[in-house]
Amino acid sequence: MFKIREPFAAGALYEKEAGLLRSQIEKCFRHKLGPKGMKTQPVVAGVVPHNSVESSGPIAAWLYSRLEKANFIILGAAHRPIKSRFAIMKEGLWKTPLGELAIDTKMADKISDCELVEYDSLPHQNEHSIEVQLPFLHYKFGNDFKLVPILVYNQFADESFLDNCYYLGETIANSIKTTKDKWVVIASSDFSQDKKFNNMLLKDLVKFRGKKLFDKIKGNEAKVCGFGCIATAISVAKNLGAENSKLLKYANASEVMPNSGSTGYASLIFY
């Protein structure tokens, strides 16, 4: 059944009027902690924050400043329990104040061959972690791309979940290999309020060390909401032959917007 996903977070986490939203996104790129411009390069996968555009947008802008035109598989952290660990939308449109974006049904069907993935559009309706990425993509590429949205329920950083994330990442990579179209995987996650802890995680992340990442997060799952998204992105990057990574920018919320807390934000790419 064809679905239209309304912009749940518009007016709360980002501006709901198109002109104001464009201006808000532009300010993220020009922000003192933003990238100040575009410097594109080939990217296989990346990690990006998902708080409000005002709070985390200047850090998120670093990833988007590097992206070339492509289609995008977006792995979003589910902040509420969902039926399956991995919930995909396979058809329909995602509305944003800047227009409508279409889901690539063929790619979604390929990924859904993974038995871990469940077709379930309901949890996507009130979750912001994927939605807040779309204004950046829409700002840069218009509506000339397609997406596949996948929510990941990150509950326990145990070996079984890591294996599942790696398996999904392998499935996504194999699906990308079957098409001539360019696809980039984006993992949406904020980090903890502990900068020292975040620095330890980022050292493992840039070295593609998903197992060590999970070992450190185990028992501290509440600190990093999208650790499963990150592990899946690492798996995709490895399976598509990425050999390099780069931490583009790290800052906490109060460095971006004074008195807004200490949640850590990072933009990182695998290439």
C-alpha positions in Angstrom: 0.0 0.0 0.0 1.4 3.4 -1.0 2.4 5.5 2.0 2.8 9.2 2.5 5.0 10.0 5.5 4.2 13.5 6.8 7.0 15.7 8.3 6.4 14.9 12.0 9.3 17.0 13.3 8.8 20.1 11.2 8.2 23.1 13.4 9.8 21.4 16.4 13.3 20.3 15.3 13.6 22.4 12.2 11.7 25.2 10.5 8.4 24.2 8.8 8.2 27.0 6.2 10.3 26.3 3.1 12.1 29.7 2.9 13.0 29.7 6.6 14.2 26.1 6.4 16.5 26.9 3.5 17.9 29.8 5.5 18.3 27.6 8.5 20.3 24.9 6.6 22.5 27.6 4.9 23.3 28.9 8.4 24.5 25.4 9.4 27.0 25.4 6.6 28.2 29.0 7.5 28.2 28.4 11.3 31.5 28.9 13.1 31.6 25.2 13.6 30.2 24.3 10.2 32.2 23.4 7.0 31.9 26.9 5.4 31.3 25.4 2.0 31.1 22.2 -0.1 34.1 19.9 -0.7 32.7 16.8 -2.4 34.4 13.4 -2.5 33.5 9.8 -3.0 31.8 8.5 0.1 30.6 4.9 0.8 29.0 5.5 4.2 28.9 8.1 6.9 27.8 8.9 10.4 25.8 12.0 11.3 23.9 13.4 14.3 20.1 13.8 14.5 19.2 16.4 17.1 17.5 19.6 16.1 18.9 21.4 13.1 19.8 24.4 15.3 21.7 22.2 17.8 23.4 19.5 15.7 23.0 20.9 12.2 26.4 22.6 11.9 28.1 19.3 12.7 25.8 17.3 10.4 26.6 19.8 7.6 30.1 18.5 7.5 28.9 15.1 6.2 26.6 16.7 3.7 29.3 19.1 2.4 31.2 16.0 1.3 28.5 14.0 -0.5 28.3 13.7 -4.2 24.9 13.2 -5.9 23.6 9.7 -5.1 20.7 7.8 -3.7 20.7 7.3 0.1 20.0 4.4 2.5 19.4 6.1 5.8 19.7 4.0 9.0 17.9 5.8 11.8 17.9 5.1 15.5 14.5 4.1 16.8 14.0 5.9 20.1 10.9 3.8 21.0 10.5 0.0 21.0 9.5 -1.5 17.6 8.3 -5.0 16.7 11.5 -5.8 14.7 15.1 -4.7 15.3 15.1 -3.4 11.7 12.0 -1.8 10.2 11.9 -0.6 6.6 9.6 1.5 4.5 9.4 0.0 1.0 7.2 2.4 -0.9 5.7 5.9 -0.8 6.8 9.5 -0.4 8.4 11.3 2.5 7.2 14.9 2.7 9.4 17.8 3.8 8.8 21.5 3.8 11.0 21.6 0.7 9.0 19.0 -1.2 8.5 15.3 -1.6 11.1 12.5 -1.7 10.4 9.1 -3.2 11.4 5.7 -1.7 13.2 3.4 -4.1 11.0 0.3 -3.9 13.4 -1.9 -5.9 16.3 -1.3 -3.6 14.0 -1.6 -0.5 12.8 -5.0 -1.9 16.4 -6.2 -2.3 17.3 -5.2 1.2 14.1 -6.9 2.5 15.4 -10.2 1.3 17.3 -10.1 4.6 15.1 -12.0 7.0 16.0 -9.7 9.8 14.3 -6.8 8.1 10.5 -6.3 8.6 8.3 -4.1 6.4 6.7 -1.8 8.9 5.9 1.8 8.2 4.2 2.6 11.5 7.3 3.3 13.7 8.6 5.7 11.0 5.7 8.0 11.4 6.8 9.6 14.8 10.5 9.1 14.7 12.8 12.0 13.9 16.3 10.4 13.4 15.8 9.9 9.6 13.6 12.9 9.0 16.0 15.5 10.2 18.5 14.3 7.5 16.2 15.0 4.7 16.3 18.8 4.7 20.1 18.7 4.2 19.8 16.3 1.3 16.9 18.2 -0.2 18.8 21.5 0.1 21.8 20.1 -1.7 20.2 17.8 -4.3 16.6 18.9 -4.7 14.3 15.9 -5.1 16.6 14.3 -7.7 17.4 11.3 -5.6 15.7 8.4 -3.9 15.9 7.0 -0.5 15.4 3.8 1.6 14.6 4.5 5.2 15.5 1.8 7.8 14.9 2.2 11.6 17.2 0.2 13.9 16.1 -0.5 17.5 19.3 -0.3 19.5 18.6 -2.1 22.8 21.6 -4.2 23.9 25.1 -4.1 22.5 25.5 -7.8 22.6 27.3 -10.2 20.2 24.0 -11.4 18.7 22.9 -7.8 17.8 26.4 -7.0 16.4 26.1 -10.1 14.2 22.7 -9.0 13.0 24.0 -5.5 12.2 26.9 -7.0 10.2 24.6 -9.3 8.4 22.3 -6.5 7.4 25.3 -4.4 6.3 26.4 -7.2 4.1 22.9 -7.5 2.6 22.8 -3.7 1.9 26.3 -3.9 0.3 25.4 -6.8 -1.9 22.2 -5.0 -2.9 24.2 -1.9 -3.9 26.5 -4.1 -6.0 23.6 -5.3 -8.1 22.8 -1.8 -9.4 24.6 0.7 -11.6 23.1 3.6 -9.5 25.2 5.3 -6.9 24.2 4.7 -3.3 25.5 6.1 0.0 24.6 4.7 3.4 24.0 7.3 6.2 24.0 6.1 9.9 22.1 8.5 12.2 23.3 8.7 15.8 24.1 11.1 18.6 26.8 10.3 21.1 27.0 10.5 24.8 27.5 13.5 27.2 30.9 12.2 28.1 33.6 13.6 25.8 36.3 11.2 27.0 34.0 8.2 26.4 33.1 9.5 23.0 36.7 10.0 22.0 37.4 6.3 22.8 34.4 5.3 20.6 35.5 7.5 17.8 39.0 6.0 17.8 37.5 2.5 17.2 35.0 3.9 14.7 37.6 5.4 12.4 39.4 2.1 12.4 36.3 0.1 11.4 36.3 -1.7 14.8 32.6 -2.6 15.3 33.4 -5.3 17.9 35.5 -3.0 20.1 32.8 -0.2 19.7 30.2 -2.6 21.0 32.4 -3.8 23.8 32.8 -0.3 25.1 29.1 0.5 24.7 27.9 -2.6 26.4 26.3 -1.6 29.7 26.3 2.0 28.5 23.7 1.6 25.7 21.6 4.6 26.7 24.6 6.9 26.0 24.8 6.2 22.3 21.3 5.9 20.7 22.4 4.7 17.3 25.2 2.2 17.9 23.4 -0.5 15.7 23.2 2.0 12.9 26.9 2.7 13.2 27.8 -1.0 13.2 25.7 -1.6 10.1 27.4 1.3 8.3 30.8 -0.1 9.2 29.7 -3.5 7.7 28.5 -1.8 4.5 31.7 0.1 4.2 33.9 -3.0 4.7 31.9 -5.0 2.2 32.0 -2.3 -0.4 35.8 -2.0 -0.2 36.2 1.2 1.8 39.7 1.4 3.2 39.7 4.9 4.7 37.8 7.0 7.1 37.8 10.5 8.5 36.3 12.2 11.5 35.2 15.5 9.8 34.0 17.3 13.0 33.1 16.6 16.6 31.5 19.0 19.1 29.0 18.9 21.9 25.7 20.7 21.9 26.7 23.6 24.1 29.7 24.4 21.8 27.2 24.7 18.9 24.4 26.5 20.9 25.3 27.8 24.4 23.6 26.2 27.4 22.1 23.3 25.4 23.7 20.4 27.1 26.7 18.2 26.4 25.4 15.6 24.0 28.2 14.7 21.6 27.8 15.2 17.8 30.1 13.7 15.2 30.2 13.7 11.4 32.4 10.9 9.9 32.9 9.3 6.6 34.1 5.9 5.2 35.5 6.0 1.7 
